[in-house]
Amino acid sequence: MPIKNRFAELLPDITAWRRDLHENPEILFETHRTAGIVAEKLSAFGCEEVVTGIGRTGVVGVIKGKTDTAGKVIGLRADMDALPIHEETGLPYASKTDGAMHACGHDGHTAMLLGAAQYLAETRNFDGTVVVIFQPAEEGGGGGREMCEDGMMDRFGIQEVYGMHNWPGRPLGSFAIRPGPFFAATDQFDITIEGQGGHAAKPQETIDPVVVSAQVVMALQTIVSRNADPVEQAVVSVTSVESSSKAFNVIAQSVQLKGTIRTLTPEVRALAEDRLHRIVNATCEAYGATAKITYYKGYPPMVNHAAQTEFAAKVAIDVAGACDEAPLIMGGEDFAYMLEERPGAYILVGNGDTAAVHNAAYNFSDEAIPAGCSWWAEIVEQRMPAA
């Protein structure tokens, strides 16, 4: 079943919604305007229930099919938040909020799910209940976790959950997915190495934290090269090195290191955290320095469930004619929390030859809207066929 004709008809409206959201981006949990627009539209579509304030500023809409003989409930999730980036697209609908931009396409995700919700509310051509989930704070705030902790899954009786993300570089409107681990855990570390500062001409009287930090940075690379199983995926990146000295003739008292660790399984995640502490402390001890380590557990790995992934791929083939195997992605995605609570799957939809996400020149491709809307609608109509 190809792209639904109704979404071609709705494309001007959905595009207008998307561009309005793009012009008025909101960051993390500050999605008050966006949530208000979403709630207003869901009510206008005729949703049986529209609930705001879940996960602080999340919105949930409930759409019942013509029948409900099997009691099935499917959740469809889109994220709403923008990024703290200054937009450089020059578009007529570019961000009007300085320092905020929809640079990851969440405006497109929200608009596509609204389009699917309108169609599903119009047609009701399914047996069961659809719960449309509009989530804040995907970009580092853990809005998915907050909505789950608010009891969303149990409150609305969600049995399966599906999500989608646009992907620059993939052909426009094409799909890709993979079962099992898909997106990585996103842990962060902040290390302060304390030495003993002094004159750069008298290094023997100091404990140089710059030298120690250099040793630490290099030693941390062995977590991937010598500790993790070579067939596993892991990334250890030190992304910031800042000395307390800004002078050419002063050996610093301390150095601060910041970075991230990305892993795809709980076992490798635990190994990497343990090895980081051991390497940092042992290296500092060897040079007479000390270390303070703060380790932040970020999003867990996002793991697609096998049966739901197979089904999601079949729907993508029905919509687009094909569905590719997606690569492993070492970026994070807090849909992981929803997939920890319920079986489901997450798919990529092609955004065409555009700038990458999280780039000041990025723009969501409106031409992808019919494919994305059709996939969501078909997930419902095929998983819960009308009685």
C-alpha positions as CSV (number, residue, x, y, z in Angstrom):
1,M,0.0,0.0,0.0
2,P,1.8,3.2,-1.1
3,I,1.6,6.7,0.4
4,K,-1.9,7.6,1.3
5,N,-3.7,10.1,-1.0
6,R,-5.1,11.9,2.1
7,F,-1.6,13.0,3.1
8,A,-1.0,14.6,-0.3
9,E,-4.2,16.6,0.3
10,L,-3.1,17.5,3.8
11,L,0.5,18.3,2.8
12,P,0.0,22.1,2.6
13,D,-1.6,22.2,6.0
14,I,1.0,19.9,7.6
15,T,3.8,21.9,6.0
16,A,2.4,25.1,7.4
17,W,2.3,23.6,10.9
18,R,5.9,22.4,10.5
19,R,7.2,25.8,9.4
20,D,5.3,27.6,12.2
21,L,7.0,25.3,14.7
22,H,10.3,25.8,13.0
23,E,9.9,29.6,13.3
24,N,9.1,29.3,17.0
25,P,11.5,26.8,18.5
26,E,11.5,25.9,22.2
27,I,14.2,24.1,24.1
28,L,14.1,21.1,26.5
29,F,11.0,21.3,28.7
30,E,10.1,24.9,27.7
31,T,7.9,23.6,24.9
32,H,4.8,25.5,26.2
33,R,3.7,27.1,22.9
34,T,4.4,23.9,21.0
35,A,2.5,21.8,23.5
36,G,-0.4,24.2,23.4
37,I,-0.6,24.0,19.6
38,V,-0.5,20.2,19.7
39,A,-3.2,20.0,22.3
40,E,-5.4,22.4,20.5
41,K,-5.1,20.5,17.2
42,L,-5.7,17.1,18.8
43,S,-8.9,18.4,20.4
44,A,-10.0,19.9,17.0
45,F,-9.3,16.5,15.3
46,G,-11.8,14.9,17.7
47,C,-9.5,12.9,20.0
48,E,-11.4,11.2,22.8
49,E,-8.9,12.5,25.3
50,V,-6.2,15.1,25.3
51,V,-3.9,15.3,28.3
52,T,-1.2,17.9,28.9
53,G,1.5,18.2,31.5
54,I,2.8,14.6,31.2
55,G,6.6,14.6,31.7
56,R,6.2,18.3,32.6
57,T,5.2,19.6,29.1
58,G,4.4,16.5,27.2
59,V,1.0,16.0,25.4
60,V,-0.9,12.7,24.9
61,G,-3.9,12.2,22.6
62,V,-6.2,9.2,22.6
63,I,-8.0,8.1,19.3
64,K,-10.4,5.2,19.4
65,G,-11.1,3.0,16.3
66,K,-14.5,2.1,14.9
67,T,-14.3,-1.0,17.0
68,D,-12.3,-2.4,19.9
69,T,-12.8,-6.1,20.0
70,A,-9.2,-7.1,20.9
71,G,-8.4,-4.3,23.3
72,K,-5.1,-3.4,21.6
73,V,-3.4,-0.1,22.3
74,I,-0.5,1.3,20.2
75,G,1.6,4.4,21.1
76,L,3.1,6.6,18.4
77,R,5.8,9.1,19.6
78,A,7.2,12.3,18.2
79,D,9.6,14.7,19.9
80,M,8.9,18.5,20.1
81,D,12.0,20.3,21.4
82,A,14.7,22.3,19.5
83,L,18.4,22.8,20.1
84,P,20.4,25.8,21.4
85,I,21.9,26.6,18.0
86,H,21.9,29.9,16.1
87,E,20.2,29.2,12.8
88,E,22.0,30.0,9.6
89,T,19.6,28.8,6.9
90,G,18.3,32.2,5.7
91,L,14.9,30.6,5.2
92,P,11.8,32.9,5.2
93,Y,10.5,30.8,8.2
94,A,13.9,30.7,10.0
95,S,13.9,30.8,13.8
96,K,12.7,34.0,15.4
97,T,14.3,33.0,18.7
98,D,18.0,33.9,18.9
99,G,20.0,30.9,20.0
100,A,17.3,28.3,19.4
101,M,16.7,26.3,16.3
102,H,14.9,23.1,15.1
103,A,18.2,21.7,13.9
104,C,17.2,18.0,14.3
105,G,13.8,18.0,12.6
106,H,11.6,17.6,15.7
107,D,9.4,20.2,14.1
108,G,8.9,17.7,11.2
109,H,8.3,14.8,13.6
110,T,5.6,16.7,15.5
111,A,3.9,17.9,12.3
112,M,3.9,14.4,10.8
113,L,2.4,12.8,13.9
114,L,-0.2,15.6,13.9
115,G,-1.0,14.8,10.3
116,A,-1.3,11.1,11.1
117,A,-3.5,11.9,14.1
118,Q,-5.9,13.9,11.9
119,Y,-6.2,11.1,9.4
120,L,-6.7,8.5,12.1
121,A,-9.3,10.6,13.8
122,E,-11.1,11.1,10.5
123,T,-11.1,7.5,9.3
124,R,-11.1,5.4,12.5
125,N,-10.3,2.5,10.2
126,F,-8.8,0.3,12.9
127,D,-9.8,-2.0,15.8
128,G,-8.4,-0.7,19.1
129,T,-6.9,2.5,20.4
130,V,-4.1,4.8,19.3
131,V,-2.2,6.9,21.8
132,V,-0.2,9.8,20.1
133,I,2.7,10.9,22.3
134,F,4.3,14.4,21.9
135,Q,7.4,14.5,24.0
136,P,9.6,17.4,25.2
137,A,13.3,17.4,26.0
138,E,14.7,14.7,23.8
139,E,17.8,16.7,23.3
140,G,19.5,15.9,26.6
141,G,16.7,16.5,29.0
142,G,15.3,13.0,29.2
143,G,11.7,13.9,28.4
144,G,11.0,10.3,27.5
145,R,12.1,9.1,30.9
146,E,9.9,11.8,32.6
147,M,6.8,10.8,30.6
148,C,7.4,7.1,31.6
149,E,8.0,8.0,35.2
150,D,4.7,9.9,35.2
151,G,3.1,6.5,34.5
152,M,2.1,7.2,30.9
153,M,2.4,3.6,29.7
154,D,0.1,2.2,32.4
155,R,-2.3,5.1,32.5
156,F,-3.1,4.8,28.8
157,G,-2.7,1.0,28.6
158,I,0.0,1.3,25.9
159,Q,1.1,-2.2,24.7
160,E,3.5,-1.3,21.9
161,V,5.2,1.9,20.9
162,Y,6.7,3.2,17.7
163,G,8.9,6.2,16.9
164,M,10.6,7.8,13.9
165,H,13.5,10.1,13.1
166,N,14.4,11.9,9.8
167,W,17.8,11.1,8.5
168,P,19.8,13.4,6.2
169,G,21.7,11.6,3.4
170,R,19.1,8.9,3.0
171,P,16.9,9.2,-0.2
172,L,13.9,11.4,0.5
173,G,11.0,9.4,2.0
174,S,13.0,6.1,2.1
175,F,13.2,4.0,5.3
176,A,15.9,2.1,7.2
177,I,15.7,0.1,10.5
178,R,17.5,-2.6,12.4
179,P,16.6,-4.9,15.3
180,G,18.4,-5.0,18.6
181,P,20.8,-2.2,19.7
182,F,20.4,0.8,17.4
183,F,21.4,4.0,19.2
184,A,24.0,4.2,21.9
185,A,24.1,5.0,25.6
186,T,25.3,8.5,26.2
187,D,27.3,8.8,29.3
188,Q,29.5,11.8,30.2
189,F,32.4,12.4,32.5
190,D,34.0,15.4,34.2
191,I,37.5,14.8,35.6
192,T,39.5,17.3,37.6
193,I,43.2,16.4,38.0
194,E,44.9,18.2,40.9
195,G,48.6,18.6,40.9
196,Q,51.0,21.2,42.4
197,G,51.5,24.4,40.5
198,G,54.6,26.4,40.2
199,H,57.1,28.1,37.9
200,A,57.5,26.6,34.5
201,A,61.2,26.9,34.8
202,K,61.2,24.7,37.9
203,P,59.2,21.7,37.0
204,Q,60.9,19.5,39.6
205,E,59.2,21.5,42.3
206,T,55.7,20.8,40.8
207,I,53.3,18.0,40.0
208,D,52.3,19.0,36.5
209,P,48.6,18.2,35.9
210,V,49.0,18.9,32.2
211,V,51.4,16.1,31.8
212,V,49.2,13.8,33.9
213,S,46.1,14.7,31.9
214,A,48.0,13.9,28.7
215,Q,48.8,10.5,30.0
216,V,45.1,10.0,31.1
217,V,43.8,11.0,27.7
218,M,46.0,8.5,26.0
219,A,45.4,5.8,28.5
220,L,41.6,6.2,28.2
221,Q,41.9,5.1,24.6
222,T,42.8,1.6,25.7
223,I,39.2,1.1,27.0
224,V,38.2,0.6,23.4
225,S,41.4,-0.8,22.0
226,R,42.3,-3.2,24.8
227,N,39.4,-3.7,27.2
228,A,36.2,-3.9,25.2
229,D,35.6,-7.0,23.0
230,P,36.7,-6.0,19.5
231,V,33.3,-7.1,18.0
232,E,31.5,-4.7,20.3
233,Q,30.9,-1.0,19.5
234,A,32.3,1.6,21.9
235,V,33.5,5.2,21.8
236,V,35.5,7.1,24.4
237,S,36.1,10.8,23.5
238,V,37.8,13.4,25.6
239,T,36.3,16.6,24.2
240,S,37.6,19.3,26.4
241,V,41.0,19.9,28.2
242,E,41.2,23.1,30.2
243,S,44.1,24.1,32.4
244,S,43.8,26.5,35.4
245,S,46.9,28.3,34.0
246,K,46.6,30.7,31.1
247,A,50.2,31.9,31.3
248,F,53.2,30.5,29.3
249,N,55.4,30.4,32.4
250,V,53.1,28.9,35.0
251,I,52.5,25.2,35.6
252,A,48.9,24.8,36.4
253,Q,47.4,23.6,39.7
254,S,44.7,21.7,38.0
255,V,43.3,20.5,34.7
256,Q,39.7,19.7,33.8
257,L,38.8,17.0,31.3
258,K,35.4,16.5,29.9
259,G,34.1,13.9,27.5
260,T,31.6,11.2,26.6
261,I,31.4,7.4,26.4
262,R,29.1,5.7,23.9
263,T,28.2,2.0,24.2
264,L,25.5,-0.3,22.9
265,T,25.1,-3.0,25.6
266,P,24.8,-2.8,29.4
267,E,27.9,-5.0,29.8
268,V,30.2,-2.8,27.8
269,R,28.7,0.3,29.4
270,A,29.6,-1.0,32.9
271,L,33.0,-2.1,31.7
272,A,33.8,1.4,30.3
273,E,32.7,3.2,33.5
274,D,34.8,0.9,35.7
275,R,37.9,1.2,33.5
276,L,37.7,5.0,33.4
277,H,37.8,5.2,37.2
278,R,40.6,2.7,37.5
279,I,42.7,4.3,34.7
280,V,42.3,7.9,35.9
281,N,43.0,7.1,39.6
282,A,45.9,4.8,38.9
283,T,47.6,7.2,36.5
284,C,47.2,10.2,38.8
285,E,48.6,8.1,41.7
286,A,51.6,7.2,39.6
287,Y,52.5,10.9,39.2
288,G,51.5,12.1,42.7
289,A,48.4,13.8,41.5
290,T,44.8,13.3,42.6
291,A,41.6,13.1,40.6
292,K,37.9,14.0,41.2
293,I,35.7,12.1,38.8
294,T,32.0,12.9,38.2
295,Y,30.3,10.3,36.0
296,Y,26.9,11.1,34.5
297,K,24.7,8.2,33.3
298,G,22.9,9.5,30.2
299,Y,20.4,7.8,28.0
300,P,20.6,4.0,27.9
301,P,21.1,2.1,24.6
302,M,18.0,2.2,22.4
303,V,17.1,-1.3,21.6
304,N,14.5,-2.3,18.9
305,H,12.4,-5.3,19.7
306,A,12.7,-8.1,17.0
307,A,9.0,-8.8,16.2
308,Q,8.0,-5.1,16.2
309,T,11.0,-4.2,14.0
310,E,10.1,-6.9,11.5
311,F,6.6,-5.5,11.4
312,A,7.8,-1.9,11.1
313,A,10.0,-2.8,8.2
314,K,7.1,-4.6,6.4
315,V,5.0,-1.4,6.8
316,A,7.9,0.7,5.4
317,I,8.1,-1.6,2.4
318,D,4.4,-1.3,1.8
319,V,4.7,2.5,2.0
320,A,8.0,3.1,0.1
321,G,8.7,-0.1,-1.8
322,A,11.8,-0.9,0.3
323,C,13.3,-0.7,3.7
324,D,17.1,-0.8,4.2
325,E,19.1,-2.1,7.1
326,A,20.1,0.9,9.1
327,P,23.7,1.3,10.5
328,L,24.5,1.3,14.2
329,I,24.4,4.8,15.4
330,M,26.5,6.0,18.3
331,G,24.4,9.0,18.9
332,G,21.8,8.9,21.7
333,E,18.0,8.7,21.6
334,D,15.7,8.8,24.7
335,F,13.0,6.8,23.0
336,A,15.2,4.2,24.7
337,Y,13.2,4.7,27.9
338,M,9.9,3.9,26.2
339,L,11.4,0.8,24.5
340,E,12.6,-0.3,28.0
341,E,9.0,-0.2,29.2
342,R,7.1,-1.6,26.2
343,P,8.0,-3.6,23.0
344,G,8.3,-1.4,19.9
345,A,10.5,-0.1,17.2
346,Y,12.2,3.1,15.9
347,I,12.7,3.8,12.2
348,L,14.6,6.3,10.1
349,V,13.0,8.2,7.2
350,G,15.1,9.8,4.6
351,N,15.5,13.6,4.6
352,G,17.3,13.7,1.3
353,D,20.6,15.5,0.5
354,T,20.5,18.1,3.3
355,A,22.9,19.4,6.0
356,A,23.3,17.0,8.9
357,V,21.2,17.2,12.0
358,H,22.6,19.5,14.8
359,N,24.0,21.8,12.1
360,A,23.1,25.4,11.8
361,A,22.3,24.9,8.1
362,Y,20.0,22.0,8.6
363,N,16.3,22.0,7.5
364,F,13.7,19.3,7.6
365,S,12.5,18.3,4.1
366,D,8.7,18.8,3.8
367,E,8.6,16.4,0.9
368,A,9.2,13.6,3.5
369,I,5.9,14.4,5.2
370,P,3.6,12.1,3.2
371,A,5.9,9.1,3.7
372,G,6.3,9.6,7.4
373,C,2.6,10.2,8.0
374,S,1.7,7.1,5.9
375,W,4.1,4.9,7.9
376,W,2.5,5.9,11.2
377,A,-1.0,5.5,9.8
378,E,-0.2,2.1,8.4
379,I,1.4,1.0,11.6
380,V,-2.0,1.4,13.2
381,E,-4.2,0.1,10.4
382,Q,-2.1,-3.0,9.8
383,R,-1.3,-3.8,13.5
384,M,-4.9,-3.3,14.5
385,P,-6.9,-4.1,11.3
386,A,-10.6,-3.0,11.4
387,A,-12.9,-5.7,12.6
